[in-house]
Amino acid sequence: MDLYYDPVVDEHVSSPMGLIAPVWYLAPQRREVAESAWTMVATLTGLLGGGELSGIEDPTLASLLAWHTGEFVDGEVKARLWEHLDQIFEPSWDHDLGEFTFGFGLDEPHPRGQLNARAMAGWVCTPGAWSRIFNEPGQGRFTQPTVGGVDFPRVAMSEARWDGTALRLAAHPQNASVAGTRTSIRITGLAPDVGWTLIRPDGSTTPIDLSVDPTGTELEIVVDGGGYELRAG
């Protein structure tokens, strides 16, 4: 299969990457094709079959394998892959910037954004999760409560999740100088005909009055990773 075709010079660029590169896009549409391509690469590199891992020193191939593995398998296979990749990806944490990145052995002044995005997508993905976004979209996501106005990158939301009855929130600091400070976020999409209560990590509560601003509700929370709940009733 071609990786791409250039009609200007009538050039077919054939490569195993022609089958591997589009796996992420094929998975929600032709899962059997996508999984067979991943299986081929996982077998050739020794990830499947119990052989010694090899041939994934190239960061492009390695990041693609990490990316796709999250969609198709979990448990021992995924753990084995990441144990190996953690040794060759050069993981690093910039505590001042609050950024975790991989260097991929490229000896460059800045981390590769695309390669890091692939690797992290594979790390957080669980089997079938990517495909479900398209095949089980859940239209409620367009009407459920939404978090905005985050003071990023000073503050990152390590949790902003609606579980059907409560909006769960947690703010993570960029660095030590931000830890323990307060920040404001804006919540939209709250049903106005029910009472809402903010439950803090220590269990204390505050009723939320939606009539203050019908376009959204501003909440102040502490940036320390503590779990807040915005609950109806």
Secondary structure, DSSP 8 states (H G I E B T S, - for coil): -EEEEETTTTEEEE-THHHHTTHHHHTTT-HHHHHHHHHHHHHHTTSSSS----S--SHHHHHHHHHHHHHH--THHHHHHHHHHHHHS-EEEETTTTEEEE-TT---SS--HHHHHHHHHHHH--TTHHHHHHHS--GGGGTS-EEE---TTTEEEEEEEE-SSEEEEEEEESSTTTTT-EEEEEEE---TTS-EEEE-TTS-EEEE-GGG-TT-EEEEEESSS--EEEEE-
